[in-house]
């Protein structure tokens, strides 16, 4: 009985640690939905010869994406950001952050 309790506690500890790491990393949004929202809302301008510089998940590191999203009210396209819900912004962030050039799974194409 004692061994079983220890095993259960260890498993719960690993689960809690994994959740803590995921939340600390900032990836609280839905990356799949974020990819769709990014293509729908951001790629319109951030393409080659678009209104804004070309941009894709691998354009920045995870730290750079965090800085960008933290300071989005200072960006030239802040009016476009204002049209998005907090949930949509978190989803886009999850996609870009999760596929940044220094992430475990960087985006392979734009």
PyMOL commands that set and color helices and strands:
alter all, ss='L'
color gray80, all
select helices_A, chain A and resi 2-25+31-41+57-59+62-70+72-74+78-82+86-98
alter helices_A, ss='H'
color red, helices_A
deselect
rebuild
show_as cartoon
